Amino acid sequence: MAFTLQDYLASLQGKRVAVIGIGVSNTPLIKTLLSAGISVTACDKNKREAFGPLADELESLGAELHLGETYLEGLDQDVIFRSPGIRPDIPPFLAAIEKGSVLTSEMEVFFQVCPCKIIAVTGSDGKTTTTTLISEMLKGAGYTVHLGGNIGKPLLSEAGEMGREDIVVLELSSFQLMTLQASPDIAVFTNLSPNHLDIHKSMEEYTLAKENIFTHQGQDGIAIFNRDNALTQEMSSRTSGKALLFSRQGPVENGVFVKDGTIVVSMDGQQRQLFSTDRILIPGEHNVENYLAAIAAVQGLVSDAVILHTAENFLGVEHRIELVRSLHGVRYYNDSIASSPTRTIAGLRSFRQKVILIAGGYDKKIPFDTLGPEVQAHVKTLVLTGHTAEKIRQAVVSYPGYQEGQPEIVMEDEFRQAVLAARDRAQEGDIVILSPACASFDHFKNFAQRGEIFKDIVRGLD
């Protein structure tokens, strides 16, 4: 018999629960627990004034708030829900576990109680677009789709209303996967490259966390991997279920690939052509890869006609090579989601001309060496800002093919001044793109806030 959300809530009756982090993913969880009559302590490092009316609301519902710098002190609750961004092995958690606490997360419990098929996507780049594409294709085919995880909204609180014929589509980060002891019915691994090494102890730990998306699958599971990425191609040989590959560079036996500009599906010895990659509305070869991954994920669920309709009508996801405006013949693009060098490289390769690039931000302790040749090949002016500005400049000028002034490198302390510097150097026909190659936490709450501020500045230009 299936274990439901109500069963889980019933198992917590009489127990004390701590929820670490009063953010987007955990606020609905706190309210769900409180509505079930469960004792909840909500903990967050921010002070009370940061939450405004939410703090009063949670207390009125019965929550005890533990806020400020000491928010992790004295944890001894029976069950502790950690926020995805907090490592599971920090001393306060380990001390609580030693006393008998159970450490879990919203996503771990969701996998226990979800009543329907789960399709999940992870990878270093392309997760959100691929996840959204899968969701759009399934909705176009008439399914009731629940989109969540690292994108959209948390889904645990809604599990009780989900039907068995519904489909859940999740984007999963390495932080969510790190302690997950379950895998989705269909797992998609877009690619793998160094990322988040400011939080993960090593590339090995980051990789092992990501691999949880398929390592707990059974024989009925389907796992989809990027054949063009050496790390993910190697993983495809270690699946328990059926492995499918996607490739932009050549044929695959089982999966989806591009041949002579046409997308081809190859399954069990049979091949069929879908449509030309030119039919895909959103720009960039990396988006072709995202489509290949999504198409592989919906095989047997979505018709080719629906897939083509999605390709010809999907406008893309905000903050991902998003056209903000054209001004005086200059096009401004917001690619704030590009928080790693590989993501920025993909953005640069999306255009047939050299661009004016705005880059730099928070240091995730990942190398920028790969940016040198790409900047040389695709950038006419490089505007750098943020904590990593000098590291990126060094990576560019250290490239053997670099020549002084090609590209011109401009250093600006303030983000707004960086945008204005790009504007001042742009001529009719140019492209200005914010594609930082770094996270946003040096000056912004997240990549979305960075993108919104960029768009506000660009819209205010005259």
C-alpha positions as CSV (number, residue, x, y, z in Angstrom):
1,M,0.0,0.0,0.0
2,A,1.3,3.5,-0.9
3,F,2.7,5.7,1.8
4,T,0.9,9.0,1.5
5,L,1.4,12.5,2.7
6,Q,-1.3,12.0,5.3
7,D,0.5,8.8,6.5
8,Y,3.7,10.8,6.9
9,L,2.0,13.6,8.8
10,A,0.4,11.0,11.1
11,S,3.8,9.5,11.8
12,L,4.9,12.9,13.2
13,Q,2.1,13.3,15.7
14,G,3.5,13.9,19.1
15,K,7.0,14.6,17.8
16,R,8.9,17.9,17.7
17,V,10.1,19.1,14.3
18,A,12.6,21.7,13.3
19,V,12.7,23.3,9.9
20,I,16.0,25.0,9.0
21,G,15.5,27.9,6.6
22,I,12.3,30.0,6.2
23,G,12.6,30.4,2.5
24,V,10.6,29.5,-0.6
25,S,11.0,25.8,-0.3
26,N,10.3,25.5,3.4
27,T,7.6,28.0,4.2
28,P,4.8,25.8,2.7
29,L,6.3,22.9,4.6
30,I,6.1,24.8,7.9
31,K,2.5,25.7,7.3
32,T,1.6,22.1,6.3
33,L,3.2,20.7,9.4
34,L,1.4,23.3,11.6
35,S,-2.0,22.7,10.0
36,A,-1.5,19.0,11.0
37,G,-1.1,20.0,14.6
38,I,2.7,19.2,14.7
39,S,5.1,21.2,16.9
40,V,7.4,23.2,14.7
41,T,10.5,25.3,15.4
42,A,11.3,27.4,12.4
43,C,15.0,28.4,12.3
44,D,16.7,30.9,10.1
45,K,20.0,32.9,10.3
46,N,18.1,36.1,9.2
47,K,16.8,38.4,11.9
48,R,13.0,38.9,12.5
49,E,12.8,42.1,10.6
50,A,13.9,40.3,7.4
51,F,10.6,38.4,7.3
52,G,8.1,41.2,7.9
53,P,4.5,39.9,8.3
54,L,5.5,36.3,7.7
55,A,7.1,36.0,11.1
56,D,3.9,37.1,12.8
57,E,1.8,34.8,10.6
58,L,3.9,31.7,11.4
59,E,3.8,32.5,15.1
60,S,0.0,32.9,14.9
61,L,-0.2,29.5,13.4
62,G,1.8,28.0,16.3
63,A,5.4,28.0,15.1
64,E,8.3,28.8,17.5
65,L,10.8,31.0,15.7
66,H,14.5,30.7,16.3
67,L,16.2,33.5,14.3
68,G,19.6,35.2,14.0
69,E,23.2,34.0,14.2
70,T,22.4,31.3,16.9
71,Y,19.7,29.7,14.9
72,L,21.4,26.3,14.8
73,E,22.2,26.1,18.5
74,G,20.4,23.6,20.6
75,L,18.9,21.4,17.9
76,D,17.4,18.3,19.5
77,Q,14.1,17.9,17.8
78,D,12.9,14.4,16.7
79,V,12.9,15.4,13.0
80,I,15.0,18.1,11.4
81,F,14.3,19.4,7.8
82,R,17.4,21.0,6.4
83,S,17.4,23.7,3.7
84,P,19.0,22.4,0.5
85,G,21.8,25.0,0.7
86,I,23.0,23.8,4.1
87,R,25.4,20.8,4.2
88,P,24.1,17.8,6.0
89,D,27.4,17.2,7.9
90,I,27.8,20.5,9.8
91,P,28.5,20.0,13.5
92,P,25.0,21.1,14.8
93,F,23.3,18.5,12.6
94,L,25.8,15.8,13.5
95,A,25.3,16.5,17.2
96,A,21.6,16.4,16.9
97,I,21.7,13.0,15.0
98,E,24.0,11.6,17.7
99,K,21.2,12.5,20.2
100,G,18.6,10.7,18.1
101,S,17.3,13.3,15.7
102,V,16.4,12.3,12.1
103,L,17.8,14.7,9.5
104,T,15.7,14.9,6.3
105,S,14.5,17.4,3.7
106,E,11.4,18.5,1.9
107,M,12.6,16.7,-1.3
108,E,13.5,13.4,0.5
109,V,10.0,13.2,2.0
110,F,8.3,14.1,-1.3
111,F,9.9,11.1,-3.0
112,Q,8.5,8.9,-0.2
113,V,4.9,10.2,-0.6
114,C,4.6,11.2,-4.3
115,P,1.7,9.1,-5.8
116,C,2.7,9.5,-9.5
117,K,5.5,9.2,-12.1
118,I,8.5,11.5,-11.4
119,I,10.7,12.8,-14.2
120,A,13.7,14.7,-12.8
121,V,16.6,16.7,-14.4
122,T,20.0,17.5,-13.1
123,G,23.3,18.6,-14.5
124,S,25.8,21.5,-14.3
125,D,24.0,23.5,-17.1
126,G,20.7,23.4,-18.9
127,K,18.6,22.1,-16.0
128,T,15.9,24.7,-15.9
129,T,15.3,24.9,-19.7
130,T,15.3,21.1,-20.1
131,T,12.9,20.7,-17.1
132,T,10.6,23.4,-18.5
133,L,10.6,21.9,-22.0
134,I,9.6,18.5,-20.6
135,S,6.8,20.1,-18.6
136,E,5.6,22.1,-21.7
137,M,5.6,19.0,-23.9
138,L,3.7,16.9,-21.3
139,K,1.1,19.7,-20.8
140,G,0.8,20.0,-24.6
141,A,-0.1,16.3,-24.6
142,G,-2.8,16.7,-22.0
143,Y,-1.2,15.6,-18.8
144,T,-1.7,17.2,-15.5
145,V,1.9,18.3,-14.7
146,H,3.4,19.4,-11.4
147,L,6.6,21.4,-11.9
148,G,8.9,21.9,-9.0
149,G,12.1,21.2,-7.1
150,N,14.8,23.7,-7.7
151,I,12.4,25.5,-10.2
152,G,9.0,26.8,-9.5
153,K,7.6,25.8,-6.2
154,P,8.0,23.1,-3.5
155,L,5.6,20.2,-4.0
156,L,5.5,18.2,-0.8
157,S,2.5,20.2,0.5
158,E,0.6,19.4,-2.7
159,A,1.3,15.7,-2.8
160,G,-2.0,14.9,-1.2
161,E,-3.9,16.4,-4.1
162,M,-1.9,14.7,-6.9
163,G,-3.5,12.0,-8.9
164,R,-1.9,8.7,-9.9
165,E,-2.0,9.6,-13.6
166,D,-0.4,13.0,-13.1
167,I,3.3,13.5,-13.8
168,V,5.8,15.4,-11.6
169,V,8.7,17.1,-13.3
170,L,11.5,18.2,-11.0
171,E,14.7,20.2,-11.4
172,L,17.2,18.8,-8.8
173,S,20.3,20.5,-7.6
174,S,23.4,18.8,-6.2
175,F,22.3,20.1,-2.8
176,Q,18.9,18.4,-3.1
177,L,20.4,15.2,-4.4
178,M,23.2,15.0,-1.9
179,T,21.2,13.0,0.7
180,L,18.5,11.6,-1.5
181,Q,18.0,7.8,-1.2
182,A,15.6,7.5,-4.1
183,S,15.7,8.2,-7.8
184,P,13.0,9.3,-10.2
185,D,11.2,7.0,-12.7
186,I,13.0,8.9,-15.5
187,A,16.3,10.7,-14.8
188,V,17.9,13.2,-17.1
189,F,21.6,14.2,-16.7
190,T,22.2,17.2,-19.0
191,N,26.0,17.5,-18.5
192,L,28.7,17.7,-15.8
193,S,31.5,20.2,-15.2
194,P,33.0,21.8,-12.1
195,N,30.5,23.8,-10.2
196,H,29.5,24.8,-6.6
197,L,33.0,23.9,-5.3
198,D,32.5,26.7,-2.7
199,I,30.1,24.4,-0.9
200,H,31.0,20.9,-2.1
201,K,34.4,19.7,-0.7
202,S,35.6,18.3,-4.0
203,M,34.6,17.6,-7.6
204,E,34.2,14.0,-6.6
205,E,31.6,14.9,-3.9
206,Y,29.7,17.1,-6.4
207,T,29.7,14.3,-8.9
208,L,28.5,11.7,-6.4
209,A,25.7,13.9,-5.3
210,K,24.5,14.4,-8.9
211,E,24.7,10.6,-9.5
212,N,22.0,10.0,-6.9
213,I,19.5,11.0,-9.7
214,F,19.9,7.5,-11.2
215,T,21.8,5.3,-8.7
216,H,18.7,4.3,-6.8
217,Q,16.7,3.3,-9.9
218,G,15.5,-0.2,-10.5
219,Q,15.3,-2.2,-13.7
220,D,12.2,-0.3,-14.8
221,G,14.0,3.1,-14.5
222,I,15.1,5.2,-17.5
223,A,18.2,7.3,-17.3
224,I,19.2,9.8,-20.0
225,F,22.8,11.1,-20.5
226,N,24.7,13.5,-22.7
227,R,26.9,11.4,-25.0
228,D,28.9,14.5,-25.9
229,N,30.1,15.0,-22.3
230,A,32.8,12.5,-21.3
231,L,31.7,12.3,-17.6
232,T,28.0,11.7,-18.3
233,Q,28.8,9.2,-21.1
234,E,30.8,7.1,-18.7
235,M,27.9,7.2,-16.2
236,S,25.6,5.7,-18.7
237,S,27.3,2.3,-18.4
238,R,26.5,2.1,-14.7
239,T,22.7,2.3,-14.7
240,S,20.4,-0.4,-13.3
241,G,17.6,0.4,-15.8
242,K,17.5,1.5,-19.4
243,A,20.1,4.1,-20.5
244,L,19.3,6.5,-23.3
245,L,21.9,8.9,-24.8
246,F,21.5,12.2,-26.6
247,S,24.1,13.8,-28.9
248,R,24.4,16.9,-31.0
249,Q,27.6,15.5,-32.6
250,G,26.7,12.0,-33.9
251,P,24.4,9.0,-33.9
252,V,23.4,7.0,-30.8
253,E,22.0,3.5,-30.8
254,N,19.2,4.3,-28.3
255,G,18.3,7.9,-27.7
256,V,18.1,11.2,-29.7
257,F,20.7,12.8,-31.9
258,V,21.2,15.3,-34.7
259,K,22.1,14.2,-38.2
260,D,22.6,16.7,-41.0
261,G,20.7,19.3,-39.0
262,T,17.7,17.1,-38.3
263,I,16.7,15.6,-35.0
264,V,16.5,11.8,-35.1
265,V,15.0,9.4,-32.5
266,S,16.6,6.0,-32.4
267,M,14.9,3.3,-30.3
268,D,15.4,-0.5,-30.3
269,G,16.7,-0.6,-33.9
270,Q,14.2,1.8,-35.3
271,Q,14.9,5.4,-36.4
272,R,12.6,8.3,-37.3
273,Q,13.3,11.8,-38.2
274,L,11.5,14.6,-36.3
275,F,12.3,18.0,-37.6
276,S,15.2,20.4,-38.5
277,T,16.9,22.1,-35.6
278,D,16.1,25.4,-37.4
279,R,12.5,24.9,-36.2
280,I,13.6,25.5,-32.6
281,L,12.7,29.1,-31.7
282,I,15.2,29.7,-28.9
283,P,18.8,30.4,-30.0
284,G,22.0,28.5,-29.2
285,E,23.4,25.0,-29.8
286,H,23.1,24.4,-26.1
287,N,19.4,24.7,-26.4
288,V,19.5,22.1,-29.2
289,E,21.0,19.8,-26.6
290,N,18.3,20.8,-24.1
291,Y,15.7,19.8,-26.7
292,L,17.4,16.4,-27.3
293,A,17.4,15.6,-23.6
294,A,13.8,16.6,-23.2
295,I,12.7,14.7,-26.3
296,A,14.4,11.6,-25.0
297,A,12.6,12.0,-21.6
298,V,9.1,12.1,-23.2
299,Q,9.4,9.2,-25.5
300,G,6.3,7.1,-25.3
301,L,4.4,9.9,-23.5
302,V,4.2,12.7,-26.1
303,S,3.6,12.7,-29.8
304,D,6.1,14.1,-32.3
305,A,3.5,16.7,-33.3
306,V,3.4,18.1,-29.8
307,I,7.2,18.1,-29.6
308,L,7.4,20.2,-32.8
309,H,4.7,22.6,-31.6
310,T,6.7,23.2,-28.5
311,A,9.9,23.8,-30.5
312,E,8.2,26.4,-32.7
313,N,6.4,28.2,-29.9
314,F,8.4,28.0,-26.7
315,L,10.0,31.4,-26.0
316,G,12.5,30.3,-23.4
317,V,12.9,30.8,-19.7
318,E,13.5,34.2,-18.1
319,H,17.2,35.1,-17.5
320,R,18.4,32.7,-20.1
321,I,19.6,34.6,-23.2
322,E,16.5,36.7,-22.8
323,L,16.2,39.6,-25.2
324,V,15.6,42.7,-23.0
325,R,15.4,45.4,-25.7
326,S,16.9,46.9,-28.8
327,L,18.1,50.5,-28.4
328,H,19.8,52.5,-31.2
329,G,20.4,49.3,-33.1
330,V,22.0,47.5,-30.1
331,R,20.4,44.3,-28.7
332,Y,20.7,43.7,-25.0
333,Y,20.4,40.1,-23.6
334,N,20.0,38.9,-20.1
335,D,21.7,35.6,-19.4
336,S,22.0,36.0,-15.7
337,I,21.5,32.3,-15.1
338,A,25.0,31.7,-16.5
339,S,26.7,31.2,-13.2
340,S,29.5,29.0,-14.5
341,P,32.1,29.3,-17.3
342,T,30.5,26.5,-19.3
343,R,27.2,28.3,-19.2
344,T,28.7,31.6,-20.4
345,I,30.6,29.8,-23.2
346,A,27.3,28.3,-24.4
347,G,25.8,31.8,-24.4
348,L,28.7,33.3,-26.4
349,R,28.4,30.5,-29.0
350,S,24.8,31.3,-29.5
351,F,25.6,34.4,-31.6
352,R,27.3,34.6,-35.0
353,Q,29.1,37.8,-34.2
354,K,31.5,39.0,-31.5
355,V,29.6,40.5,-28.5
356,I,30.1,42.9,-25.7
357,L,30.2,40.7,-22.6
358,I,29.5,41.7,-19.0
359,A,30.9,39.1,-16.6
360,G,32.0,38.5,-13.0
361,G,30.4,37.9,-9.6
362,Y,30.7,35.7,-6.6
363,D,33.6,33.3,-6.5
364,K,32.5,29.6,-6.4
365,K,36.2,28.5,-6.5
366,I,36.0,27.1,-10.0
367,P,38.6,27.7,-12.7
368,F,38.1,30.2,-15.5
369,D,40.8,28.9,-17.8
370,T,38.3,27.7,-20.4
371,L,37.0,31.3,-20.8
372,G,40.3,32.5,-22.3
373,P,40.0,31.1,-25.9
374,E,36.2,31.6,-25.9
375,V,36.5,35.2,-25.0
376,Q,39.2,35.6,-27.7
377,A,36.9,34.0,-30.3
378,H,33.5,35.6,-29.4
379,V,34.0,38.8,-27.5
380,K,34.9,42.3,-28.8
381,T,34.7,44.1,-25.4
382,L,34.8,42.4,-22.0
383,V,33.4,44.4,-19.1
384,L,34.3,42.8,-15.7
385,T,32.8,43.5,-12.3
386,G,32.3,41.7,-9.0
387,H,34.6,39.7,-6.8
388,T,35.9,37.5,-9.6
389,A,36.7,40.3,-12.1
390,E,40.5,40.1,-11.7
391,K,40.5,36.2,-11.8
392,I,38.6,36.3,-15.1
393,R,40.9,39.0,-16.5
394,Q,43.9,36.9,-15.6
395,A,42.4,33.9,-17.3
396,V,41.8,35.9,-20.5
397,V,45.2,37.6,-20.7
398,S,47.0,34.4,-19.8
399,Y,45.6,32.7,-22.9
400,P,48.4,32.2,-25.4
401,G,46.3,33.7,-28.2
402,Y,45.5,36.9,-26.4
403,Q,46.7,40.1,-27.9
404,E,46.6,43.4,-26.0
405,G,43.3,45.2,-26.6
406,Q,41.7,42.2,-28.4
407,P,39.3,42.2,-26.8
408,E,39.3,45.4,-24.9
409,I,38.9,44.7,-21.1
410,V,37.1,47.2,-18.9
411,M,37.1,46.8,-15.1
412,E,34.2,48.4,-13.1
413,D,33.6,48.2,-9.4
414,E,29.8,48.8,-9.6
415,F,27.3,46.7,-11.5
416,R,25.4,49.7,-12.9
417,Q,28.7,51.2,-14.1
418,A,29.5,48.0,-15.9
419,V,26.3,48.1,-17.8
420,L,26.8,51.8,-18.6
421,A,30.4,51.0,-19.8
422,A,29.0,48.3,-22.1
423,R,26.4,50.8,-23.4
424,D,29.0,53.5,-24.0
425,R,31.1,51.1,-26.2
426,A,28.3,49.6,-28.2
427,Q,27.6,50.7,-31.7
428,E,24.7,50.0,-34.0
429,G,24.5,46.3,-34.8
430,D,26.3,45.3,-31.6
431,I,25.1,42.8,-29.0
432,V,25.5,43.4,-25.3
433,I,25.0,40.3,-23.1
434,L,25.1,39.9,-19.3
435,S,26.5,36.3,-18.9
436,P,28.5,36.5,-15.7
437,A,30.2,33.0,-15.5
438,C,29.7,33.4,-11.7
439,A,27.1,33.2,-9.0
440,S,25.5,36.4,-7.8
441,F,25.9,36.3,-4.1
442,D,28.6,38.9,-3.9
443,H,26.1,41.7,-4.6
444,F,22.7,40.1,-5.2
445,K,20.3,37.7,-3.5
446,N,20.3,35.3,-6.4
447,F,20.7,35.2,-10.2
448,A,17.1,36.3,-10.7
449,Q,17.5,39.5,-8.8
450,R,20.7,40.2,-10.7
451,G,18.9,39.7,-14.0
452,E,16.0,41.9,-12.9
453,I,18.3,44.7,-11.9
454,F,20.2,44.4,-15.3
455,K,16.9,44.6,-17.1
456,D,15.8,47.6,-15.1
457,I,19.0,49.4,-15.9
458,V,18.8,48.5,-19.6
459,R,15.2,49.6,-19.8
460,G,16.1,52.9,-18.3
461,L,18.8,53.7,-21.0
462,D,18.2,56.4,-23.5
